[in-house]
């Protein structure tokens, strides 16, 4: 079953590498893939409530953490400056227990059709209600 799920995820282009995971870990990885596909890439941030816990905390590049309201506001602002946002496919995705680690390139195409890319390493923590309770990310500009 694990091999079948890994093969399916790889064939859908959601991630380019995968490790074997149990059912809960696979479910957590699928949820994060769906979050990126259904919310971030479509910029439908009103769907964020389906994935994020109300007591959510977001940490980025060792700065002050953001709560759910601040995080959502920040996403809407970023989304308005990007004509198109792309996060998929993930380069690496590994799950252990209730945490999922991701490595990907975030692309943002602005109004002038210039694409800006950032390398991202993220760790998401999933709570008992199957919602994301914490995200830690570290980013840097992608080298050409």
C-alpha positions, 0 to 999 in steps of 0.5 A: 500500500505504501508503495502504491500511494508513493507511486500515485503521488509521484505520477500526479506530479505533486512531488518529485521524491517521496519516502515511505509513509504510514497512513496518517503521514500519507494523509498529512502529505496529501493535505499539504499538497491539496492546500497548495493546489486548492488555496495558494496556486488558485489564490482562493484564500477563503478556503484556508479555513479548511486546512488551518487551525484557529490557533495556528502560528507561522514562523518565517526566517526567524522573525516574529511569529504570525497568528492565523489572522495576520498570516491570512492577511499577509497571504492576501497581500502577497497574492494580490502582487502575484498574477500567478503563484506556483509551488508544485511540484514539491522537490522533496516531501518527508513525513514523520508522525504529525510533521511534514517537511517540504522543499520547493520553489515558490514562483510569483509572476508579477503584473509585468510578467516577471517571475520571481523565485524563492527556495523554501524549506518548510515544516508543517505540524498537523494537529489531532483535528487534521488541521495545520497548527504550525508552519516554520519556513526558511526562504532565500532567493533562487540563484540563477 
